[in-house]
Amino acid sequence: MVELKGGTRPPWVGLGAAVWVQVAAGNGYNFPLYSHSLKSVLGFNQRQLTILGVANDIGENMGILPGLACNKFPPWVILLIGSVSCFLGYGVLWLALSLTVHSLPYWLLWVALCIATNSTAWFGTAVLVTNMRNFPLSRGTVSGIIKGYAGLGAAVYTEIYSVMLHDSSAKLLLFLALGIPAICLLMMYFVRPCTPASGDDSSEQCHFLFIQAASIVLGIYVLTTTILDDVLTLSAPVSYTFLVVMVLLLMAPLAIPIKMTFYPSNNNKSAKLGQRVGPANSSDQENSNTDNMEPLLTPSSSAANLGSFHDNDDMTDVDMLLAVGEGAIRRKKRKPRRGDDFKITEALIKADFWLLFLISFVGVGTGITVLNNLAQIGIAQDMNDTKILLALFSFCSFVGRIGGGVVSEYYVRSKAIPRTVWIILAQVIMVVTYLLFASALDGTLYAATLLLGICYGIHASIIVPTVSELFGLKHFGIISNFMGLGNPIGAYLFSGLLAGYLYDKEAAKQHSATCLGPDCFRLTFLIMASVCCVGSALSIVLTWRIKPVYQMLYAGGSFRLPQSSNH
């Protein structure tokens, strides 16, 4: 591992490695690339296919185990489990689609897809929790970057699918089964807890801007080359050159630790944060016996000098230790307040948690329904090649993730505006977007896909830091992943029960297995537009409730770690 002068391990190496892991974690967005082949080769109807799409979403968002494991084991163990899950799940799907093994039961394919996409939860938890703790004062920015690269995963896979795999769904599944584990095993060493960035390094903001700029260039490049490859007939050397350049752009974030190694600055010797932000491993948990303890003064010689702890914000750690040693301060158990470190059982009884859960259920659940049915939506509107739609959705999701992280971080620091304000805006735009989908007017499919991708990305990047700010970083992994359970529930209701049923009903009217025309999904889109109206109202309520929390956390324009984060 590269180390800087001063003995601190740079967190930028882990962030650079996280880019590759998060692109690998975007494997769950690939379902539209091979779903039509599953339907045609294995003879599934649309409802069976949408139920498989639900399996895709359940696996992708079933993060309870990774969330629990991230506080018990180092990140490399989490990545190893995800790699094994990816190999086994996609391996079974490849055996079925390539007809290497005939007549695999439907339930086995459903379970295999759950296992395959569950690798996303393991990969995402490992890099997100680790990097949020490594950069505790830049949570929105880091969340936007990491989630942004995950959103770009679909566009990257689309490029690989077109250029290297020649539009073969079976080859794609084999690549997912072998290539993703290989990448994550290579990155395993570099994703690890580091000395938290203190924010004192003047070049830190420039480093974040460099990574964001590199990701934007990558996104534009991948979208452009995908369209060129689809519209033009490119020779093999040109196509492979496109692929090589894409790989080089993916390596761009590693330029920061390389530069810091060869050209270290005095600012790189920043001291550690005065507080640990969440446990990096199990030993931290075992030593955190004073969680959620509130100081209480009792009469003694120290008490006379210290005064009331609650009225004395200038008490130093040394003063505290002296007071404890003399018996001036004893600790009593108290319930955590918003902004403190919550356990999952404590978070589950809070109204804010369930409001945020329902918002995620509405916004991400409806968005993933469109993503899972994107191939069929395109075919229904007379677009047989839907690769461009997937690449467009992926790129716009990336823009929403990066933009949501940057914009929310700026306004939360400058004006203490809650991040959920931007979710309100996204949900209102989603109402308009679903009405556009329902209209099925010429030229609206691309515009609707673009808008939905951006709004979907905003949800993904803003919910993550909001969870950490309301409920703390110590148990962030399990709380954030529990929040993600709203996604597959929404996908099951909106995609499996609603969209699949209505599609097959309309196809039966046309006496065909493939439904054509705007009526295939029109009622589904109108219902989802109505649901997003409710989601907008819930977002307004949550934003009003948590505004005082953000005014407390970001008073003066800088983030203040709560007392319970001082481990």
C-alpha positions in Angstrom: 0.0 0.0 0.0 1.3 3.5 -0.9 2.0 5.6 2.2 2.6 9.3 2.5 5.2 11.0 4.7 3.9 11.3 8.2 2.8 7.7 8.3 -0.8 8.2 7.2 -2.3 5.9 4.7 -4.0 8.0 2.0 -7.7 7.4 1.6 -7.5 8.4 -2.0 -6.1 5.0 -3.0 -9.2 3.3 -1.5 -11.5 5.8 -3.4 -9.7 5.1 -6.6 -10.2 1.3 -6.1 -13.8 1.9 -5.1 -14.5 3.3 -8.6 -13.7 -0.1 -10.1 -15.6 -2.0 -7.5 -18.7 0.2 -8.0 -18.6 -0.2 -11.7 -18.6 -4.0 -11.0 -21.4 -3.4 -8.6 -23.5 -2.0 -11.5 -24.0 -5.6 -12.7 -27.6 -5.4 -11.4 -28.5 -2.8 -14.1 -27.6 -5.3 -16.9 -30.9 -7.1 -16.7 -32.3 -5.3 -19.8 -29.4 -6.6 -21.9 -30.2 -10.3 -21.4 -33.8 -10.2 -20.3 -35.2 -10.5 -23.9 -32.9 -13.5 -24.6 -34.2 -15.2 -21.4 -37.7 -14.7 -22.6 -37.1 -16.0 -26.2 -34.7 -18.8 -25.5 -36.3 -20.2 -22.3 -39.9 -19.4 -23.4 -41.0 -17.1 -20.5 -44.0 -14.8 -20.7 -43.8 -11.2 -19.6 -45.0 -11.8 -16.1 -42.4 -14.6 -15.5 -39.8 -12.2 -16.8 -40.9 -9.3 -14.6 -40.8 -11.7 -11.6 -37.2 -12.5 -12.6 -36.7 -8.7 -12.6 -38.0 -8.6 -9.1 -35.4 -11.3 -8.1 -32.8 -9.0 -9.7 -33.9 -6.1 -7.4 -34.3 -8.2 -4.3 -30.7 -9.5 -4.7 -29.4 -6.1 -5.5 -30.9 -4.5 -2.4 -30.9 -7.3 0.2 -28.1 -5.7 2.2 -29.0 -6.7 5.7 -26.2 -9.3 5.9 -23.5 -7.1 4.3 -24.7 -4.3 6.7 -24.2 -6.5 9.7 -20.9 -7.9 8.4 -19.3 -4.6 7.7 -18.9 -3.9 11.4 -17.6 -7.4 12.1 -15.2 -8.0 9.3 -12.7 -6.1 7.2 -13.7 -4.9 3.7 -11.8 -7.6 1.9 -14.0 -10.3 3.5 -17.1 -8.5 2.3 -15.7 -8.2 -1.2 -14.7 -11.9 -1.2 -18.3 -12.9 -0.3 -19.6 -10.7 -3.1 -17.2 -12.2 -5.6 -18.3 -15.8 -4.7 -22.0 -14.8 -4.9 -21.4 -13.2 -8.4 -19.6 -16.3 -9.7 -22.3 -18.8 -8.5 -25.4 -16.8 -9.5 -24.4 -15.7 -13.0 -22.7 -19.0 -13.6 -26.1 -20.8 -13.2 -27.8 -18.3 -15.5 -25.1 -18.8 -18.1 -25.6 -22.5 -18.0 -29.3 -22.1 -18.6 -29.1 -19.4 -21.4 -26.3 -21.1 -23.3 -28.3 -24.3 -23.1 -25.2 -26.0 -21.6 -27.7 -27.5 -19.1 -31.2 -28.0 -20.3 -34.5 -27.5 -18.5 -33.3 -25.8 -15.3 -36.4 -25.1 -13.2 -37.7 -21.6 -13.1 -37.4 -21.3 -9.3 -33.7 -22.2 -9.5 -33.1 -19.4 -12.1 -35.0 -17.0 -9.8 -32.8 -17.9 -6.8 -29.6 -17.8 -9.0 -30.5 -14.2 -10.1 -31.0 -13.2 -6.5 -27.6 -14.6 -5.5 -25.9 -13.0 -8.5 -27.2 -9.5 -8.0 -26.7 -9.8 -4.2 -23.1 -9.3 -5.0 -24.0 -5.7 -5.7 -25.0 -5.3 -2.0 -21.8 -6.8 -0.8 -19.6 -4.7 -3.1 -21.5 -1.5 -2.5 -21.5 -1.9 1.2 -17.8 -2.6 1.4 -16.7 0.5 -0.6 -19.5 2.9 0.5 -19.1 2.3 4.3 -15.3 2.3 4.1 -15.1 5.6 2.1 -17.8 7.4 4.0 -15.8 6.7 7.2 -12.5 7.7 5.4 -14.1 11.0 4.3 -16.6 11.8 7.1 -16.6 15.6 6.4 -17.4 15.1 2.7 -20.3 12.6 2.8 -22.4 14.1 0.0 -19.5 14.4 -2.4 -18.2 10.9 -1.7 -21.6 9.4 -1.9 -22.2 11.1 -5.2 -18.9 9.9 -6.7 -19.3 6.3 -5.5 -23.0 6.0 -6.5 -22.2 7.8 -9.7 -19.7 5.2 -10.9 -22.2 2.5 -10.0 -24.7 4.3 -12.2 -22.2 4.3 -15.0 -21.8 0.6 -14.7 -24.7 -0.1 -17.1 -23.2 2.1 -19.7 -19.8 0.5 -19.3 -21.3 -3.0 -19.5 -23.2 -1.9 -22.6 -20.0 -0.9 -24.3 -18.4 -4.2 -23.4 -21.5 -6.1 -24.5 -21.5 -4.4 -27.9 -17.7 -4.3 -28.7 -16.1 -7.2 -27.0 -19.1 -9.7 -26.6 -20.8 -8.9 -30.0 -24.3 -8.5 -28.5 -24.3 -12.0 -27.1 -26.3 -12.4 -23.9 -24.8 -15.7 -23.1 -21.2 -14.3 -23.4 -22.3 -11.3 -21.2 -23.5 -13.7 -18.4 -20.1 -15.6 -18.6 -18.3 -12.3 -18.4 -20.3 -11.3 -15.3 -19.6 -14.7 -13.7 -15.8 -14.5 -14.3 -14.8 -10.9 -15.0 -16.4 -9.2 -12.0 -15.0 -11.5 -9.3 -11.5 -11.1 -10.9 -11.7 -7.3 -10.8 -12.9 -7.3 -7.2 -10.3 -9.7 -6.1 -7.6 -7.4 -7.6 -9.1 -4.4 -5.7 -9.5 -6.2 -2.4 -6.2 -5.1 -0.9 -6.8 -1.4 -1.6 -10.3 -0.9 -0.1 -9.5 -0.6 3.6 -10.1 1.8 6.5 -7.6 4.7 6.6 -6.9 7.7 8.8 -10.1 9.9 8.2 -9.5 12.9 6.1 -9.5 16.0 8.4 -10.6 18.5 5.7 -7.4 20.6 6.5 -5.7 19.6 3.2 -6.3 22.6 0.9 -5.9 20.3 -2.2 -8.8 18.0 -1.1 -11.5 19.9 -2.9 -9.3 19.9 -6.1 -8.9 16.1 -5.8 -12.7 15.7 -5.6 -13.2 18.0 -8.6 -10.7 16.0 -10.6 -12.5 12.7 -9.9 -15.8 14.3 -10.7 -14.5 15.7 -14.0 -12.9 12.4 -14.9 -16.2 10.6 -14.3 -18.1 13.1 -16.4 -15.7 12.7 -19.3 -16.0 8.9 -18.9 -19.8 9.1 -18.9 -20.0 11.3 -22.0 -17.4 9.1 -23.8 -19.2 5.9 -23.1 -22.6 7.3 -24.2 -21.1 8.7 -27.4 -19.2 5.6 -28.4 -22.2 3.4 -27.6 -24.3 5.5 -30.0 -21.6 5.5 -32.7 -21.2 1.8 -32.4 -24.9 1.3 -32.8 -25.5 3.8 -35.7 -22.3 3.2 -37.6 -20.6 0.0 -38.7 -17.2 0.3 -37.0 -14.2 -1.9 -37.7 -12.9 -4.2 -35.0 -9.7 -2.1 -34.4 -11.7 1.1 -33.9 -14.2 -0.6 -31.5 -11.4 -2.1 -29.4 -9.6 1.3 -29.3 -12.8 2.7 -27.8 -12.7 0.0 -25.2 -9.1 0.6 -24.3 -9.7 4.3 -23.9 -12.7 3.6 -21.6 -10.4 1.4 -19.4 -7.8 4.2 -19.2 -10.6 6.7 -18.2 -11.7 4.3 -15.4 -8.1 4.5 -14.1 -8.1 8.3 -13.9 -8.9 8.5 -10.1 -5.7 6.6 -9.3 -3.7 9.6 -10.6 -4.4 11.4 -7.3 -2.6 8.9 -5.0 0.2 8.6 -7.6 0.6 12.4 -7.6 0.5 12.5 -3.8 3.2 9.9 -3.5 5.7 11.5 -5.9 4.8 15.1 -5.0 3.7 15.1 -1.4 2.7 18.5 0.0 2.9 19.8 3.6 -0.9 19.7 3.9 -0.8 15.9 3.4 0.5 15.7 6.9 -2.8 16.6 8.3 -3.5 15.3 11.8 -6.1 12.7 12.4 -9.6 13.9 13.2 -10.0 14.4 16.9 -12.6 11.7 16.8 -13.0 8.3 15.2 -16.0 8.1 12.9 -17.5 4.7 13.4 -15.7 1.4 14.0 -13.4 0.1 11.3 -13.6 -3.4 12.6 -14.9 -5.5 15.4 -12.3 -4.4 17.9 -13.7 -0.9 17.7 -17.2 -2.2 18.6 -15.8 -4.1 21.6 -14.1 -1.0 22.9 -17.2 1.2 22.5 -18.8 0.5 25.8 -19.8 4.1 26.3 -22.1 4.4 23.3 -25.0 6.8 23.7 -23.8 7.9 27.2 -24.5 11.4 28.3 -22.2 13.2 30.8 -23.8 14.2 34.0 -22.1 16.3 36.7 -22.1 15.2 40.4 -20.6 17.3 43.3 -16.8 17.1 43.5 -13.8 19.4 43.3 -13.7 19.1 39.5 -17.4 19.8 39.3 -16.9 23.2 40.9 -14.4 24.2 38.3 -16.1 22.6 35.3 -19.6 23.8 35.7 -22.4 22.2 33.8 -21.2 20.0 31.0 -24.1 21.0 28.8 -23.3 24.7 29.2 -19.5 24.2 28.5 -18.9 23.5 24.9 -15.2 24.3 25.3 -14.4 21.4 27.6 -11.3 19.6 26.2 -10.8 15.8 26.0 -8.1 16.3 28.7 -10.5 18.1 31.0 -13.1 15.3 30.5 -10.6 12.6 31.3 -9.5 14.4 34.5 -13.0 14.9 35.5 -13.9 11.3 34.9 -10.8 10.2 36.9 -11.8 12.3 39.9 -15.3 11.0 39.8 -16.8 14.4 38.8 -18.5 12.9 35.8 -20.5 9.7 35.7 -22.4 8.5 32.7 -25.9 7.4 32.2 -27.7 5.8 29.3 -29.8 8.0 27.1 -31.7 7.6 23.9 -29.9 8.9 20.8 -31.0 12.2 19.2 -31.2 12.8 15.5 -27.6 13.2 14.3 -26.2 10.7 16.9 -25.2 7.2 16.2 -28.3 5.0 16.2 -28.5 1.2 16.4 -30.9 -0.3 13.8 -33.4 -1.1 16.5 -33.4 2.5 17.7 -33.7 3.8 14.1 -36.7 1.6 13.3 -38.9 3.3 15.9 -38.3 6.8 14.4 -40.8 8.5 12.1 -38.0 10.0 10.1 -36.7 6.6 9.2 -40.0 5.4 7.8 -40.6 8.6 5.9 -37.3 8.2 4.2 -38.0 4.5 3.6 -41.3 5.3 1.9 -39.7 8.0 -0.2 -37.1 5.5 -1.4 -39.9 2.9 -2.0 -41.7 5.4 -4.2 -38.8 7.0 -6.1 -36.4 4.1 -6.6 -39.1 1.4 -6.7 -40.9 3.0 -9.6 -37.7 3.9 -11.4 -36.4 0.4 -11.2 -39.7 -0.8 -12.7 -39.0 1.2 -15.8 -35.3 -0.1 -15.9 -36.4 -3.7 -15.6 -38.9 -3.3 -18.4 -36.9 -1.0 -20.6 -36.3 -3.5 -23.3 -40.0 -4.3 -23.5 -41.0 -0.6 -23.3 -38.7 0.1 -26.3 -40.0 -2.8 -28.3 -43.6 -1.8 -27.6 -42.8 1.7 -29.1 -41.2 0.1 -32.2 -37.6 0.3 -31.1 -36.0 -3.1 -31.5 -32.5 -2.1 -30.4 -32.7 -0.8 -26.8 -29.0 -0.6 -26.0 -29.1 3.2 -26.6 -32.0 3.5 -24.1 -30.0 1.6 -21.5 -26.9 3.7 -22.1 -28.9 6.9 -21.9 -30.6 5.9 -18.7 -27.2 4.8 -17.2 -25.5 8.1 -18.2 -28.4 10.2 -16.9 -28.5 8.2 -13.7 -24.8 9.0 -13.3 -25.4 12.7 -13.9 -28.2 12.6 -11.2 -25.9 10.9 -8.7 -22.9 13.2 -9.2 -25.0 16.3 -9.5 -27.2 15.4 -6.5 -24.1 14.8 -4.4 -22.4 18.1 -5.5 -25.4 20.3 -5.3 -26.7 19.0 -2.0 -23.2 19.3 -0.5 -22.9 22.9 -1.6 -26.3 24.0 -0.3 -26.1 22.0 2.9 -22.8 23.7 3.8 -23.6 27.2 2.6 -27.3 27.5 3.8 -27.9 24.3 5.9 -30.7 23.3 3.4 -31.7 19.6 4.0 -30.6 17.3 1.2 -34.1 16.0 0.8 -35.2 19.3 -0.8 -33.7 17.9 -4.0 -35.7 14.7 -3.6 -38.9 16.8 -3.6 -37.8 18.3 -6.9 -36.9 14.9 -8.3 -40.3 13.4 -7.4 -42.2 16.2 -9.0 -40.2 15.8 -12.2 -40.9 12.0 -12.1 -44.6 12.7 -12.1 -44.1 14.6 -15.4 -41.8 11.9 -16.7 -44.3 9.1 -16.2 -46.9 11.1 -18.0 -44.5 11.5 -20.9 -44.0 7.7 -20.9 -47.8 7.2 -20.9 -48.3 9.6 -23.8 -46.0 7.5 -26.0 -45.8 10.5 -28.4 -43.0 10.4 -31.1 -39.7 11.5 -29.7 -40.8 11.4 -26.0 -39.2 8.0 -25.2 -35.7 9.4 -25.2 -36.7 12.5 -23.2 -38.6 10.5 -20.6 -35.7 8.1 -20.2 -33.3 11.0 -19.8 -35.4 12.7 -17.1 -36.1 9.5 -15.2 -32.4 8.5 -15.2 -31.5 11.9 -13.6 -34.2 11.7 -11.0 -33.4 8.0 -10.2 -29.7 9.0 -9.7 -30.7 11.9 -7.4 -32.5 9.5 -5.1 -29.6 7.2 -5.0 -27.0 9.8 -4.1 -29.0 11.8 -1.6 -30.6 9.1 0.5 -27.2 7.7 1.5 -25.7 10.8 3.1 -29.1 11.7 4.6 -29.1 8.4 6.4 -25.6 9.0 7.8 -26.5 12.5 9.0 -29.7 11.5 10.7 -28.6 8.2 12.2 -24.8 8.4 12.4 -21.9 6.5 10.8 -21.3 3.7 13.3 -24.2 1.5 12.2 -24.5 3.2 8.8 -24.0 0.0 6.8 -27.0 -1.9 8.3 -29.3 1.1 8.5 -28.6 2.2 4.9 -29.1 -1.3 3.6 -32.3 -1.8 5.5 -33.5 1.5 3.9 -32.7 -0.1 0.5 -35.3 -2.8 1.1 -37.9 -0.4 -0.2 -36.5 -0.8 -3.6 -37.3 -4.5 -4.2 -40.7 -4.1 -2.5 -41.5 -1.3 -4.9 -40.2 -3.4 -7.8 -42.4 -6.3 -6.8 -45.5 -4.3 -6.5 -45.0 -2.0 -9.5 -43.1 -4.4 -11.8 -44.1 -7.9 -10.9 -47.7 -7.4 -9.9 -48.7 -4.3 -11.9 -46.6 -3.9 -15.1 -46.2 -7.6 -15.8 -49.9 -8.4 -15.3 -51.1 -5.4 -17.5 -48.6 -6.2 -20.2 -49.6 -9.9 -20.5 -53.3 -8.8 -20.4 -52.8 -6.4 -23.4 -50.6 -9.0 -25.2 -53.5 -11.5 -24.9 -55.8 -9.0 -26.5 -53.4 -8.8 -29.4 -53.1 -12.7 -29.5 -49.3 -12.4 -29.3 -46.6 -13.1 -26.7 -45.1 -9.7 -27.5 -47.2 -6.6 -26.8 -47.0 -3.7 -29.2 -48.3 -0.1 -28.8 -48.7 2.5 -26.1 -51.4 0.5 -24.2 -48.8 -2.1 -23.1 -47.6 0.2 -20.2 -49.9 3.2 -20.3 -51.9 2.4 -17.2 -48.8 1.4 -15.3 -47.2 4.8 -16.0 -50.3 6.6 -14.9 -50.5 4.7 -11.6 -46.8 5.4 -10.9 -47.3 9.1 -11.6 -50.0 9.2 -9.0 -47.8 7.3 -6.5 -45.0 9.9 -7.1 -47.5 12.7 -6.2 -47.8 11.0 -2.8 -44.0 10.6 -2.6 -43.6 14.4 -3.2 -45.9 15.1 -0.3 -44.0 12.7 2.0 -40.7 14.4 0.9 -42.0 17.8 1.9 -43.1 16.5 5.4 -39.7 14.9 6.0 -37.8 18.0 4.9 -39.8 20.2 7.3 -39.1 17.7 10.1 -35.4 17.5 9.7 -34.6 21.1 8.9 -33.5 21.8 12.6 -31.1 18.8 12.4 -29.3 20.3 9.4 -29.2 23.7 11.1 -27.5 22.1 14.1 -25.1 19.9 12.1 -24.0 22.6 9.6 -24.1 25.7 11.7 -21.4 28.1 10.5 -21.0 26.3 7.2 -18.9 23.3 8.5 -20.0 19.9 9.6 -20.0 19.2 13.3 -19.6 15.6 14.4 -22.1 14.8 17.1 -20.8 13.8 20.6 -21.8 10.2 20.1 -19.5 10.0 17.1 -16.5 10.6 19.3 -15.3 7.1 19.8 
